[in-house]
């Protein structure tokens, strides 16, 4: 499964249990993401896609497991 940075951010919202009534997209979204997960969403998406390209990931594995 190829994933984009926006897709990774959706998984991050689920992992963090981000409230629906609170905006996710703000000026500091990338710095917030990096402070929580240690890398930007583009880097995490690229890493997921590289792992997937090298060897298909188990069907039960989800991007949240990489976060």
QUIMO-V610814 format. One record per backbone hydrogen bond with DSSP energy under -0.5 kcal/mol. CO is the residue of the C=O (numbers start at 0). NH is the residue of the N-H. Records with the same first field share a line. If there is no record, write none. Layout:
BEGIN
CO->NH ; NH
END
This chain:
BEGIN
3->7
4->8
5->9
6->10
7->11
8->12
9->13
10->14
11->15
12->16 ; 17
13->16
18->21
23->25
25->28
27->31
28->32
29->33
30->34
31->35
32->36
33->37
39->43
40->44
41->45
42->46
43->47
44->48
45->49
46->50
47->51
48->52
49->53
50->54
57->60
61->64 ; 65
62->65 ; 66
END
